[in-house]
Amino acid sequence: MIIEFSVENLLSFKEMLTLSMVASKKESLNPENTVKVSEKLTLLKSKVLFGANASGKSNLLKAMSFFSQIVNNSVKDHLIVSAISKRQFALSTESDSKPIFFQIVFWYNEQIFRYGFEIFESKIHSEWLYGIFNDKEAYFFVREGKNITVNNKKFKGVKQFINLSQNENPIFRDNSLFLTSLSVMGNSFSEEIVKKLNLNSSFTIDEVDKNKNLSREILMGKSNKDELLNFLKVADFGIGEIKFQKNEKGEINVFTKRKKFNEKKEIVGAVERELEHWESGGTQRFFSLIPYIESTFQYAVLFIIDEFEAKLHPLLTEKIINLFHSEESNPRHAQLIFATHNSTLLNSRLFRRDQICFVEKNNEGISTLKTLIEFKDTKFDKDFSQDYLEGKFGAIPFLNLFEKPFIAEK
């Protein structure tokens, strides 16, 4: 599980910004929204980001997505580090000579690990992996440029790769991560860590829609279509049957079947139509989301998405969120982080105060983050939406002069 994610000098984050998934000891509501992984550590199953347009909440999700892309693809994609290194904070001369910083702290195999790297001028500037043993932190490896120091006691079987890493080759390069390179070379521990850091990140709901053929391919290959149908029935879409059919272009068409009634309300048959021409936008969106949600639960990873509730009824949105909070549907403790403008989700029935974050951007273009529990005088059991809309937590747009450009001349 993810404990915290930190980023600096990227997009709208000039200073170090850390998103923590550690449950606050000051909050006692909704214990089912947390999981106790050790005597000293309890983690949140979800986190929700609120903020005005262009406040930086989507940038935080982007940063997490960038991190995951580099970890998974830096060996096979020669351009990914270069592309992301150009996204450093651009509104300050102080940032021009500093590297972009990424770090993630996570719980794996009953232990805490800390992994991170810096990128600068299209190269890996530094990289590190640490673990905590008997309350003391010890390094697995530390990298500066292409100079790598390995702890042979902790990181066994890696010494043989050190010499290879000193020379330019298709795998160990100055724009590929050492951890990813080891994973590609078959080091089993590195493979496990890379898998753990494969955040199930579909950055926007539009991206989910673009990848709908991939989603359908996954669903089409499932041996048990009843699970999918039950998922849709829980969402109360009234679908009776689902069929998949691949057309001549290789695209997968989905057909849904619904009951047909006569004037006496008796079932007289069924009507089958193509999903895109027959079902609502909300049904189609939910259908596209299912593989992402299911794989998140299956592999116990983190699902990050921007405004996933678009086109979904608020009650259905809450039901999906509660799937992550439920031990029955999420026994392996996958996590969810998402951004939204939907203030109806700001209630203590659904979230704890330590799960609710507000992202705000100042006049220098720098984004900051604050959790609801950090605000004084916020009661434990309350609907926070009205306070939010009244500006008590910041992170809302300034609309004082909004009407002026639209006032017609007399």
Buried (B, 14 or more C-beta within 10 A) or exposed (E): BBBBBBBBBBBBBBEEBEBBBBBBEEBEBBEEBBBEBEEEBBBBBBBBBBBBEEBBBBBBBBBBBBBBBBBBBBBEBBEBBBEBBEBBBEEBEEBEEBBBBBBBBBBBEEEBBBBBBBBBEBBBBBBBBBBEEEEEEEBBBBBEEBEBEBBEEBBEEBEEBBEEBEEEEEBBBEBBBBBBBBBBBEBEBBBEBBBBBBBBBBBBBEBBBEBBBEBBBBBBEEEEBEEBBEBBEEBEBEBBEBBBEEEEEEEBBBBBBBEEEEEEEEEEEEEEEEBEEBBEEBBBBBBBBBBBBBBBBEEBBBBBBBBBBBBBEEEBBBBBBBBBBEEEBBEEBBBBBBBBBBBBBBBBEBBBBBBBBBBBBEEEBBBBBBBBBBBEEBEEEEEBBEBBEEEEBBBBEEEEEEEEEEEEEE
